[in-house]
Amino acid sequence: MPQAVANLDQIDEHLEAVVRALYGAVKQGIPHVKEPQIVDKAIADCKEILDEIMAGKVDEWLN
């Protein structure tokens, strides 16, 4: 049976901020497809954001 999660609102807010950051990184890279440095930076930013989520360290997100 599922258990209630403490601080659910904080987790939702954090994940919303993460999605916005990911969207911003992609949005920054797409118009500069022919500029490898900018695209590489956008990809690195996306990877960093996704790595944070995949690590799943929820306690760190809330502090």
N, CA, C, O and CB atoms as a CASP TS submission, in Angstrom:
PFRMAT TS
TARGET T0000
AUTHOR 0000-0000-0000
METHOD Language model
MODEL 1
PARENT N/A
ATOM      1  N   MET     1       0.854  -1.181   0.000  1.00  0.00           N
ATOM      2  CA  MET     1       0.000   0.000   0.000  1.00  0.00           C
ATOM      3  C   MET     1       0.896   1.239   0.000  1.00  0.00           C
ATOM      4  O   MET     1       1.875   1.284   0.745  1.00  0.00           O
ATOM      5  CB  MET     1      -0.970   0.001   1.234  1.00  0.00           C
ATOM      6  N   PRO     2       0.582   2.245  -0.821  1.00  0.00           N
ATOM      7  CA  PRO     2       1.396   3.465  -0.857  1.00  0.00           C
ATOM      8  C   PRO     2       1.375   4.202   0.475  1.00  0.00           C
ATOM      9  O   PRO     2       0.380   4.198   1.199  1.00  0.00           O
ATOM     10  CB  PRO     2       0.907   4.391  -1.963  1.00  0.00           C
ATOM     11  N   GLN     3       2.498   4.830   0.772  1.00  0.00           N
ATOM     12  CA  GLN     3       2.594   5.598   2.009  1.00  0.00           C
ATOM     13  C   GLN     3       2.640   7.084   1.664  1.00  0.00           C
ATOM     14  O   GLN     3       3.135   7.482   0.610  1.00  0.00           O
ATOM     15  CB  GLN     3       3.849   5.179   2.836  1.00  0.00           C
ATOM     16  N   ALA     4       2.114   7.882   2.572  1.00  0.00           N
ATOM     17  CA  ALA     4       2.143   9.332   2.390  1.00  0.00           C
ATOM     18  C   ALA     4       3.588   9.819   2.421  1.00  0.00           C
ATOM     19  O   ALA     4       4.426   9.286   3.148  1.00  0.00           O
ATOM     20  CB  ALA     4       1.300  10.046   3.483  1.00  0.00           C
ATOM     21  N   VAL     5       3.855  10.828   1.628  1.00  0.00           N
ATOM     22  CA  VAL     5       5.205  11.398   1.562  1.00  0.00           C
ATOM     23  C   VAL     5       5.187  12.747   2.272  1.00  0.00           C
ATOM     24  O   VAL     5       4.362  13.614   1.983  1.00  0.00           O
ATOM     25  CB  VAL     5       5.693  11.551   0.074  1.00  0.00           C
ATOM     26  N   ALA     6       6.114  12.899   3.203  1.00  0.00           N
ATOM     27  CA  ALA     6       6.224  14.178   3.904  1.00  0.00           C
ATOM     28  C   ALA     6       6.757  15.231   2.935  1.00  0.00           C
ATOM     29  O   ALA     6       7.515  14.917   2.017  1.00  0.00           O
ATOM     30  CB  ALA     6       7.149  14.056   5.156  1.00  0.00           C
ATOM     31  N   ASN     7       6.361  16.459   3.145  1.00  0.00           N
ATOM     32  CA  ASN     7       6.854  17.586   2.362  1.00  0.00           C
ATOM     33  C   ASN     7       6.551  17.468   0.868  1.00  0.00           C
ATOM     34  O   ASN     7       7.345  17.901   0.034  1.00  0.00           O
ATOM     35  CB  ASN     7       8.333  17.723   2.559  1.00  0.00           C
ATOM     36  N   LEU     8       5.412  16.886   0.537  1.00  0.00           N
ATOM     37  CA  LEU     8       5.061  16.672  -0.858  1.00  0.00           C
ATOM     38  C   LEU     8       5.019  17.984  -1.640  1.00  0.00           C
ATOM     39  O   LEU     8       5.417  18.020  -2.804  1.00  0.00           O
ATOM     40  CB  LEU     8       3.720  15.967  -0.954  1.00  0.00           C
ATOM     41  N   ASP     9       4.542  19.059  -1.013  1.00  0.00           N
ATOM     42  CA  ASP     9       4.490  20.350  -1.697  1.00  0.00           C
ATOM     43  C   ASP     9       5.892  20.843  -2.039  1.00  0.00           C
ATOM     44  O   ASP     9       6.113  21.398  -3.115  1.00  0.00           O
ATOM     45  CB  ASP     9       3.762  21.386  -0.832  1.00  0.00           C
ATOM     46  N   GLN    10       6.834  20.642  -1.129  1.00  0.00           N
ATOM     47  CA  GLN    10       8.216  21.062  -1.386  1.00  0.00           C
ATOM     48  C   GLN    10       8.822  20.248  -2.520  1.00  0.00           C
ATOM     49  O   GLN    10       9.542  20.789  -3.358  1.00  0.00           O
ATOM     50  CB  GLN    10       9.072  20.918  -0.115  1.00  0.00           C
ATOM     51  N   ILE    11       8.537  18.967  -2.548  1.00  0.00           N
ATOM     52  CA  ILE    11       9.055  18.114  -3.611  1.00  0.00           C
ATOM     53  C   ILE    11       8.467  18.556  -4.952  1.00  0.00           C
ATOM     54  O   ILE    11       9.188  18.664  -5.944  1.00  0.00           O
ATOM     55  CB  ILE    11       8.726  16.621  -3.331  1.00  0.00           C
ATOM     56  N   ASP    12       7.177  18.808  -4.980  1.00  0.00           N
ATOM     57  CA  ASP    12       6.525  19.279  -6.206  1.00  0.00           C
ATOM     58  C   ASP    12       7.143  20.586  -6.689  1.00  0.00           C
ATOM     59  O   ASP    12       7.408  20.744  -7.880  1.00  0.00           O
ATOM     60  CB  ASP    12       5.020  19.466  -5.976  1.00  0.00           C
ATOM     61  N   GLU    13       7.373  21.517  -5.776  1.00  0.00           N
ATOM     62  CA  GLU    13       7.976  22.797  -6.144  1.00  0.00           C
ATOM     63  C   GLU    13       9.376  22.599  -6.706  1.00  0.00           C
ATOM     64  O   GLU    13       9.750  23.222  -7.699  1.00  0.00           O
ATOM     65  CB  GLU    13       8.023  23.733  -4.935  1.00  0.00           C
ATOM     66  N   HIS    14      10.145  21.727  -6.063  1.00  0.00           N
ATOM     67  CA  HIS    14      11.509  21.474  -6.538  1.00  0.00           C
ATOM     68  C   HIS    14      11.493  20.853  -7.929  1.00  0.00           C
ATOM     69  O   HIS    14      12.244  21.273  -8.809  1.00  0.00           O
ATOM     70  CB  HIS    14      12.259  20.556  -5.559  1.00  0.00           C
ATOM     71  N   LEU    15      10.642  19.855  -8.126  1.00  0.00           N
ATOM     72  CA  LEU    15      10.587  19.198  -9.429  1.00  0.00           C
ATOM     73  C   LEU    15      10.072  20.147 -10.512  1.00  0.00           C
ATOM     74  O   LEU    15      10.500  20.064 -11.663  1.00  0.00           O
ATOM     75  CB  LEU    15       9.699  17.956  -9.355  1.00  0.00           C
ATOM     76  N   GLU    16       9.169  21.032 -10.155  1.00  0.00           N
ATOM     77  CA  GLU    16       8.715  22.041 -11.120  1.00  0.00           C
ATOM     78  C   GLU    16       9.877  22.949 -11.526  1.00  0.00           C
ATOM     79  O   GLU    16      10.033  23.275 -12.703  1.00  0.00           O
ATOM     80  CB  GLU    16       7.558  22.884 -10.524  1.00  0.00           C
ATOM     81  N   ALA    17      10.686  23.353 -10.553  1.00  0.00           N
ATOM     82  CA  ALA    17      11.855  24.187 -10.845  1.00  0.00           C
ATOM     83  C   ALA    17      12.854  23.431 -11.719  1.00  0.00           C
ATOM     84  O   ALA    17      13.480  24.016 -12.604  1.00  0.00           O
ATOM     85  CB  ALA    17      12.532  24.645  -9.538  1.00  0.00           C
ATOM     86  N   VAL    18      13.000  22.140 -11.470  1.00  0.00           N
ATOM     87  CA  VAL    18      13.905  21.315 -12.272  1.00  0.00           C
ATOM     88  C   VAL    18      13.420  21.235 -13.717  1.00  0.00           C
ATOM     89  O   VAL    18      14.208  21.380 -14.652  1.00  0.00           O
ATOM     90  CB  VAL    18      14.023  19.900 -11.671  1.00  0.00           C
ATOM     91  N   VAL    19      12.138  21.006 -13.893  1.00  0.00           N
ATOM     92  CA  VAL    19      11.577  20.930 -15.249  1.00  0.00           C
ATOM     93  C   VAL    19      11.755  22.261 -15.966  1.00  0.00           C
ATOM     94  O   VAL    19      12.088  22.286 -17.151  1.00  0.00           O
ATOM     95  CB  VAL    19      10.079  20.542 -15.203  1.00  0.00           C
ATOM     96  N   ARG    20      11.537  23.360 -15.266  1.00  0.00           N
ATOM     97  CA  ARG    20      11.727  24.682 -15.875  1.00  0.00           C
ATOM     98  C   ARG    20      13.197  24.896 -16.258  1.00  0.00           C
ATOM     99  O   ARG    20      13.486  25.450 -17.319  1.00  0.00           O
ATOM    100  CB  ARG    20      11.260  25.798 -14.906  1.00  0.00           C
ATOM    101  N   ALA    21      14.117  24.462 -15.406  1.00  0.00           N
ATOM    102  CA  ALA    21      15.547  24.601 -15.701  1.00  0.00           C
ATOM    103  C   ALA    21      15.926  23.746 -16.906  1.00  0.00           C
ATOM    104  O   ALA    21      16.694  24.181 -17.765  1.00  0.00           O
ATOM    105  CB  ALA    21      16.400  24.202 -14.473  1.00  0.00           C
ATOM    106  N   LEU    22      15.395  22.547 -16.967  1.00  0.00           N
ATOM    107  CA  LEU    22      15.661  21.662 -18.097  1.00  0.00           C
ATOM    108  C   LEU    22      15.113  22.263 -19.387  1.00  0.00           C
ATOM    109  O   LEU    22      15.787  22.264 -20.418  1.00  0.00           O
ATOM    110  CB  LEU    22      15.047  20.275 -17.853  1.00  0.00           C
ATOM    111  N   TYR    23      13.911  22.763 -19.322  1.00  0.00           N
ATOM    112  CA  TYR    23      13.301  23.420 -20.478  1.00  0.00           C
ATOM    113  C   TYR    23      14.147  24.615 -20.926  1.00  0.00           C
ATOM    114  O   TYR    23      14.361  24.817 -22.122  1.00  0.00           O
ATOM    115  CB  TYR    23      11.865  23.875 -20.145  1.00  0.00           C
ATOM    116  N   GLY    24      14.624  25.402 -19.961  1.00  0.00           N
ATOM    117  CA  GLY    24      15.453  26.563 -20.281  1.00  0.00           C
ATOM    118  C   GLY    24      16.757  26.164 -20.944  1.00  0.00           C
ATOM    119  O   GLY    24      17.206  26.830 -21.877  1.00  0.00           O
ATOM    120  N   ALA    25      17.371  25.089 -20.476  1.00  0.00           N
ATOM    121  CA  ALA    25      18.626  24.623 -21.071  1.00  0.00           C
ATOM    122  C   ALA    25      18.401  24.167 -22.513  1.00  0.00           C
ATOM    123  O   ALA    25      19.195  24.480 -23.401  1.00  0.00           O
ATOM    124  CB  ALA    25      19.226  23.473 -20.235  1.00  0.00           C
ATOM    125  N   VAL    26      17.330  23.435 -22.737  1.00  0.00           N
ATOM    126  CA  VAL    26      17.013  22.980 -24.095  1.00  0.00           C
ATOM    127  C   VAL    26      16.687  24.178 -24.983  1.00  0.00           C
ATOM    128  O   VAL    26      17.157  24.266 -26.118  1.00  0.00           O
ATOM    129  CB  VAL    26      15.827  21.981 -24.079  1.00  0.00           C
ATOM    130  N   LYS    27      15.889  25.086 -24.463  1.00  0.00           N
ATOM    131  CA  LYS    27      15.492  26.271 -25.232  1.00  0.00           C
ATOM    132  C   LYS    27      16.714  27.117 -25.608  1.00  0.00           C
ATOM    133  O   LYS    27      16.732  27.739 -26.670  1.00  0.00           O
ATOM    134  CB  LYS    27      14.487  27.122 -24.425  1.00  0.00           C
ATOM    135  N   GLN    28      17.715  27.140 -24.757  1.00  0.00           N
ATOM    136  CA  GLN    28      18.931  27.893 -25.035  1.00  0.00           C
ATOM    137  C   GLN    28      19.749  27.215 -26.134  1.00  0.00           C
ATOM    138  O   GLN    28      20.354  27.900 -26.959  1.00  0.00           O
ATOM    139  CB  GLN    28      19.771  28.043 -23.759  1.00  0.00           C
ATOM    140  N   GLY    29      19.776  25.908 -26.156  1.00  0.00           N
ATOM    141  CA  GLY    29      20.606  25.192 -27.114  1.00  0.00           C
ATOM    142  C   GLY    29      20.018  25.078 -28.506  1.00  0.00           C
ATOM    143  O   GLY    29      20.752  25.159 -29.490  1.00  0.00           O
ATOM    144  N   ILE    30      18.724  24.894 -28.612  1.00  0.00           N
ATOM    145  CA  ILE    30      18.084  24.639 -29.902  1.00  0.00           C
ATOM    146  C   ILE    30      18.348  25.744 -30.943  1.00  0.00           C
ATOM    147  O   ILE    30      18.680  25.412 -32.081  1.00  0.00           O
ATOM    148  CB  ILE    30      16.592  24.484 -29.698  1.00  0.00           C
ATOM    149  N   PRO    31      18.219  27.024 -30.612  1.00  0.00           N
ATOM    150  CA  PRO    31      18.443  28.050 -31.637  1.00  0.00           C
ATOM    151  C   PRO    31      19.907  28.147 -32.096  1.00  0.00           C
ATOM    152  O   PRO    31      20.205  28.802 -33.096  1.00  0.00           O
ATOM    153  CB  PRO    31      17.995  29.394 -31.107  1.00  0.00           C
ATOM    154  N   HIS    32      20.799  27.504 -31.375  1.00  0.00           N
ATOM    155  CA  HIS    32      22.228  27.620 -31.676  1.00  0.00           C
ATOM    156  C   HIS    32      22.802  26.292 -32.159  1.00  0.00           C
ATOM    157  O   HIS    32      23.944  25.952 -31.849  1.00  0.00           O
ATOM    158  CB  HIS    32      22.995  28.101 -30.441  1.00  0.00           C
ATOM    159  N   VAL    33      22.008  25.549 -32.917  1.00  0.00           N
ATOM    160  CA  VAL    33      22.401  24.214 -33.348  1.00  0.00           C
ATOM    161  C   VAL    33      23.740  24.224 -34.095  1.00  0.00           C
ATOM    162  O   VAL    33      24.485  23.245 -34.042  1.00  0.00           O
ATOM    163  CB  VAL    33      21.318  23.616 -34.233  1.00  0.00           C
ATOM    164  N   LYS    34      24.041  25.303 -34.774  1.00  0.00           N
ATOM    165  CA  LYS    34      25.284  25.365 -35.560  1.00  0.00           C
ATOM    166  C   LYS    34      26.448  25.950 -34.771  1.00  0.00           C
ATOM    167  O   LYS    34      27.509  26.218 -35.333  1.00  0.00           O
ATOM    168  CB  LYS    34      25.065  26.188 -36.815  1.00  0.00           C
ATOM    169  N   GLU    35      26.250  26.148 -33.463  1.00  0.00           N
ATOM    170  CA  GLU    35      27.307  26.674 -32.595  1.00  0.00           C
ATOM    171  C   GLU    35      27.609  25.616 -31.527  1.00  0.00           C
ATOM    172  O   GLU    35      26.981  25.588 -30.469  1.00  0.00           O
ATOM    173  CB  GLU    35      26.882  28.051 -31.935  1.00  0.00           C
ATOM    174  N   PRO    36      28.582  24.749 -31.826  1.00  0.00           N
ATOM    175  CA  PRO    36      28.852  23.600 -30.955  1.00  0.00           C
ATOM    176  C   PRO    36      29.097  23.939 -29.487  1.00  0.00           C
ATOM    177  O   PRO    36      28.671  23.186 -28.611  1.00  0.00           O
ATOM    178  CB  PRO    36      30.028  22.870 -31.472  1.00  0.00           C
ATOM    179  N   GLN    37      29.763  25.036 -29.199  1.00  0.00           N
ATOM    180  CA  GLN    37      30.040  25.366 -27.789  1.00  0.00           C
ATOM    181  C   GLN    37      28.753  25.604 -27.014  1.00  0.00           C
ATOM    182  O   GLN    37      28.613  25.140 -25.883  1.00  0.00           O
ATOM    183  CB  GLN    37      30.939  26.607 -27.694  1.00  0.00           C
ATOM    184  N   ILE    38      27.825  26.317 -27.610  1.00  0.00           N
ATOM    185  CA  ILE    38      26.558  26.616 -26.933  1.00  0.00           C
ATOM    186  C   ILE    38      25.733  25.347 -26.777  1.00  0.00           C
ATOM    187  O   ILE    38      25.142  25.110 -25.723  1.00  0.00           O
ATOM    188  CB  ILE    38      25.758  27.681 -27.714  1.00  0.00           C
ATOM    189  N   VAL    39      25.693  24.535 -27.822  1.00  0.00           N
ATOM    190  CA  VAL    39      24.933  23.282 -27.762  1.00  0.00           C
ATOM    191  C   VAL    39      25.545  22.340 -26.724  1.00  0.00           C
ATOM    192  O   VAL    39      24.824  21.720 -25.942  1.00  0.00           O
ATOM    193  CB  VAL    39      24.897  22.599 -29.152  1.00  0.00           C
ATOM    194  N   ASP    40      26.864  22.236 -26.720  1.00  0.00           N
ATOM    195  CA  ASP    40      27.526  21.375 -25.736  1.00  0.00           C
ATOM    196  C   ASP    40      27.236  21.827 -24.313  1.00  0.00           C
ATOM    197  O   ASP    40      27.043  20.994 -23.428  1.00  0.00           O
ATOM    198  CB  ASP    40      29.031  21.357 -25.975  1.00  0.00           C
ATOM    199  N   LYS    41      27.202  23.124 -24.084  1.00  0.00           N
ATOM    200  CA  LYS    41      26.888  23.669 -22.757  1.00  0.00           C
ATOM    201  C   LYS    41      25.448  23.322 -22.374  1.00  0.00           C
ATOM    202  O   LYS    41      25.177  22.925 -21.240  1.00  0.00           O
ATOM    203  CB  LYS    41      27.098  25.209 -22.731  1.00  0.00           C
ATOM    204  N   ALA    42      24.532  23.476 -23.328  1.00  0.00           N
ATOM    205  CA  ALA    42      23.129  23.149 -23.057  1.00  0.00           C
ATOM    206  C   ALA    42      22.970  21.663 -22.734  1.00  0.00           C
ATOM    207  O   ALA    42      22.223  21.300 -21.825  1.00  0.00           O
ATOM    208  CB  ALA    42      22.245  23.529 -24.261  1.00  0.00           C
ATOM    209  N   ILE    43      23.669  20.807 -23.478  1.00  0.00           N
ATOM    210  CA  ILE    43      23.599  19.368 -23.223  1.00  0.00           C
ATOM    211  C   ILE    43      24.181  19.044 -21.855  1.00  0.00           C
ATOM    212  O   ILE    43      23.617  18.239 -21.114  1.00  0.00           O
ATOM    213  CB  ILE    43      24.343  18.582 -24.319  1.00  0.00           C
ATOM    214  N   ALA    44      25.296  19.660 -21.520  1.00  0.00           N
ATOM    215  CA  ALA    44      25.909  19.438 -20.202  1.00  0.00           C
ATOM    216  C   ALA    44      24.968  19.882 -19.086  1.00  0.00           C
ATOM    217  O   ALA    44      24.850  19.203 -18.066  1.00  0.00           O
ATOM    218  CB  ALA    44      27.251  20.194 -20.093  1.00  0.00           C
ATOM    219  N   ASP    45      24.297  21.018 -19.275  1.00  0.00           N
ATOM    220  CA  ASP    45      23.332  21.498 -18.283  1.00  0.00           C
ATOM    221  C   ASP    45      22.181  20.501 -18.114  1.00  0.00           C
ATOM    222  O   ASP    45      21.769  20.199 -16.994  1.00  0.00           O
ATOM    223  CB  ASP    45      22.782  22.880 -18.694  1.00  0.00           C
ATOM    224  N   CYS    46      21.670  19.996 -19.241  1.00  0.00           N
ATOM    225  CA  CYS    46      20.577  19.022 -19.187  1.00  0.00           C
ATOM    226  C   CYS    46      21.025  17.755 -18.461  1.00  0.00           C
ATOM    227  O   CYS    46      20.291  17.214 -17.635  1.00  0.00           O
ATOM    228  CB  CYS    46      20.087  18.679 -20.609  1.00  0.00           C
ATOM    229  N   LYS    47      22.227  17.289 -18.773  1.00  0.00           N
ATOM    230  CA  LYS    47      22.743  16.083 -18.124  1.00  0.00           C
ATOM    231  C   LYS    47      22.871  16.291 -16.621  1.00  0.00           C
ATOM    232  O   LYS    47      22.517  15.411 -15.837  1.00  0.00           O
ATOM    233  CB  LYS    47      24.101  15.688 -18.720  1.00  0.00           C
ATOM    234  N   GLU    48      23.374  17.449 -16.221  1.00  0.00           N
ATOM    235  CA  GLU    48      23.522  17.736 -14.791  1.00  0.00           C
ATOM    236  C   GLU    48      22.161  17.733 -14.091  1.00  0.00           C
ATOM    237  O   GLU    48      22.020  17.183 -12.999  1.00  0.00           O
ATOM    238  CB  GLU    48      24.223  19.095 -14.584  1.00  0.00           C
ATOM    239  N   ILE    49      21.181  18.337 -14.714  1.00  0.00           N
ATOM    240  CA  ILE    49      19.835  18.394 -14.138  1.00  0.00           C
ATOM    241  C   ILE    49      19.246  16.984 -14.027  1.00  0.00           C
ATOM    242  O   ILE    49      18.705  16.614 -12.984  1.00  0.00           O
ATOM    243  CB  ILE    49      18.913  19.299 -14.996  1.00  0.00           C
ATOM    244  N   LEU    50      19.352  16.203 -15.100  1.00  0.00           N
ATOM    245  CA  LEU    50      18.793  14.853 -15.085  1.00  0.00           C
ATOM    246  C   LEU    50      19.543  13.932 -14.124  1.00  0.00           C
ATOM    247  O   LEU    50      18.934  13.075 -13.484  1.00  0.00           O
ATOM    248  CB  LEU    50      18.818  14.263 -16.486  1.00  0.00           C
ATOM    249  N   ASP    51      20.855  14.105 -14.020  1.00  0.00           N
ATOM    250  CA  ASP    51      21.630  13.308 -13.068  1.00  0.00           C
ATOM    251  C   ASP    51      21.173  13.570 -11.631  1.00  0.00           C
ATOM    252  O   ASP    51      21.112  12.653 -10.812  1.00  0.00           O
ATOM    253  CB  ASP    51      23.129  13.616 -13.211  1.00  0.00           C
ATOM    254  N   GLU    52      20.855  14.827 -11.340  1.00  0.00           N
ATOM    255  CA  GLU    52      20.374  15.159  -9.994  1.00  0.00           C
ATOM    256  C   GLU    52      19.070  14.433  -9.695  1.00  0.00           C
ATOM    257  O   GLU    52      18.894  13.879  -8.610  1.00  0.00           O
ATOM    258  CB  GLU    52      20.180  16.679  -9.848  1.00  0.00           C
ATOM    259  N   ILE    53      18.166  14.439 -10.650  1.00  0.00           N
ATOM    260  CA  ILE    53      16.879  13.776 -10.449  1.00  0.00           C
ATOM    261  C   ILE    53      17.068  12.270 -10.335  1.00  0.00           C
ATOM    262  O   ILE    53      16.490  11.635  -9.452  1.00  0.00           O
ATOM    263  CB  ILE    53      15.914  14.107 -11.598  1.00  0.00           C
ATOM    264  N   MET    54      17.867  11.701 -11.216  1.00  0.00           N
ATOM    265  CA  MET    54      18.059  10.249 -11.210  1.00  0.00           C
ATOM    266  C   MET    54      18.766   9.766  -9.942  1.00  0.00           C
ATOM    267  O   MET    54      18.576   8.622  -9.528  1.00  0.00           O
ATOM    268  CB  MET    54      18.858   9.826 -12.436  1.00  0.00           C
ATOM    269  N   ALA    55      19.574  10.623  -9.326  1.00  0.00           N
ATOM    270  CA  ALA    55      20.232  10.252  -8.072  1.00  0.00           C
ATOM    271  C   ALA    55      19.194  10.060  -6.960  1.00  0.00           C
ATOM    272  O   ALA    55      19.404   9.272  -6.037  1.00  0.00           O
ATOM    273  CB  ALA    55      21.266  11.331  -7.664  1.00  0.00           C
ATOM    274  N   GLY    56      18.073  10.787  -7.057  1.00  0.00           N
ATOM    275  CA  GLY    56      16.961  10.590  -6.135  1.00  0.00           C
ATOM    276  C   GLY    56      17.216  10.979  -4.692  1.00  0.00           C
ATOM    277  O   GLY    56      16.598  10.422  -3.785  1.00  0.00           O
ATOM    278  N   LYS    57      18.105  11.914  -4.464  1.00  0.00           N
ATOM    279  CA  LYS    57      18.427  12.336  -3.095  1.00  0.00           C
ATOM    280  C   LYS    57      17.430  13.405  -2.633  1.00  0.00           C
ATOM    281  O   LYS    57      17.764  14.585  -2.522  1.00  0.00           O
ATOM    282  CB  LYS    57      19.888  12.880  -3.013  1.00  0.00           C
ATOM    283  N   VAL    58      16.229  12.968  -2.375  1.00  0.00           N
ATOM    284  CA  VAL    58      15.119  13.864  -2.044  1.00  0.00           C
ATOM    285  C   VAL    58      15.431  14.706  -0.810  1.00  0.00           C
ATOM    286  O   VAL    58      15.072  15.883  -0.767  1.00  0.00           O
ATOM    287  CB  VAL    58      13.838  13.060  -1.816  1.00  0.00           C
ATOM    288  N   ASP    59      16.082  14.139   0.178  1.00  0.00           N
ATOM    289  CA  ASP    59      16.408  14.893   1.394  1.00  0.00           C
ATOM    290  C   ASP    59      17.248  16.123   1.070  1.00  0.00           C
ATOM    291  O   ASP    59      17.071  17.175   1.683  1.00  0.00           O
ATOM    292  CB  ASP    59      17.152  14.000   2.397  1.00  0.00           C
ATOM    293  N   GLU    60      18.156  15.999   0.116  1.00  0.00           N
ATOM    294  CA  GLU    60      18.989  17.139  -0.276  1.00  0.00           C
ATOM    295  C   GLU    60      18.163  18.209  -0.990  1.00  0.00           C
ATOM    296  O   GLU    60      18.455  19.398  -0.862  1.00  0.00           O
ATOM    297  CB  GLU    60      20.139  16.674  -1.179  1.00  0.00           C
ATOM    298  N   TRP    61      17.145  17.807  -1.735  1.00  0.00           N
ATOM    299  CA  TRP    61      16.318  18.769  -2.459  1.00  0.00           C
ATOM    300  C   TRP    61      15.550  19.661  -1.494  1.00  0.00           C
ATOM    301  O   TRP    61      15.253  20.815  -1.803  1.00  0.00           O
ATOM    302  CB  TRP    61      15.347  18.044  -3.391  1.00  0.00           C
ATOM    303  N   LEU    62      15.237  19.123  -0.339  1.00  0.00           N
ATOM    304  CA  LEU    62      14.379  19.846   0.598  1.00  0.00           C
ATOM    305  C   LEU    62      15.152  20.753   1.544  1.00  0.00           C
ATOM    306  O   LEU    62      14.541  21.514   2.295  1.00  0.00           O
ATOM    307  CB  LEU    62      13.570  18.871   1.397  1.00  0.00           C
ATOM    308  N   ASN    63      16.451  20.692   1.527  1.00  0.00           N
ATOM    309  CA  ASN    63      17.255  21.520   2.434  1.00  0.00           C
ATOM    310  C   ASN    63      17.861  22.689   1.705  1.00  0.00           C
ATOM    311  O   ASN    63      18.570  23.494   2.310  1.00  0.00           O
ATOM    312  CB  ASN    63      18.353  20.697   3.087  1.00  0.00           C
TER
END
